[in-house]
Amino acid sequence: MSGTAADNGNKRVANYVLATKLDALTEKIDGFCQRAEDGHNDHEERLRTVEHDVTTIKERQGIFVAAQSTLTLIASVIAGWFGARQ
């Protein structure tokens, strides 16, 4: 009977060791998952920032094109006026 008690004690120790290692692995996996989620959120934020910047650039480009067209029109009118004077 003492052999059975020793086996039972060994099993308890083995179970404790396995539970401790399992807890450590669970903590590591939780840490990896959290870092992956943080990285995902960071990438999403970067993409949203880039989308905003692209929209801003397109708006500015439209303004510059309008200004360039206006200046081109003014320059062509002046050139036409000088051409008509000769």
Residue, then its C-alpha position, 0 to 999 in steps of 0.5 A: m500500500s505504501g507503493t500506491a501512496a508514493d505513486n499518488g504523491n508522484k502524480r500530484v507532484a507531476n500534475y503540479v509541475l505540469a499545471t505550473k508550466l501550462d500557466a506559464l505557457t498560457e501567459k506567454i500566449d496571452g502576451f503574444c496575442q496582445r502584441a499581435e492585436d496591438g500591432h494590428n491596431d497600429h497598422e489600422e491607425r496608420l492606414r487611416t492616417v494615410e487615407h486622410d493624407v491622400t484625401t487632403i492631397k487630392e483636395r489641395q491638388g484640385i485647388f492648385v489645378a484651378a489656380q493654374s488654369t486661372l493663371t493660364l487663362i490670364a496669361s493667354v489673354i495677355a498674350g492675345w492682347f499683345g499679339a493683337r496690338q502688333 
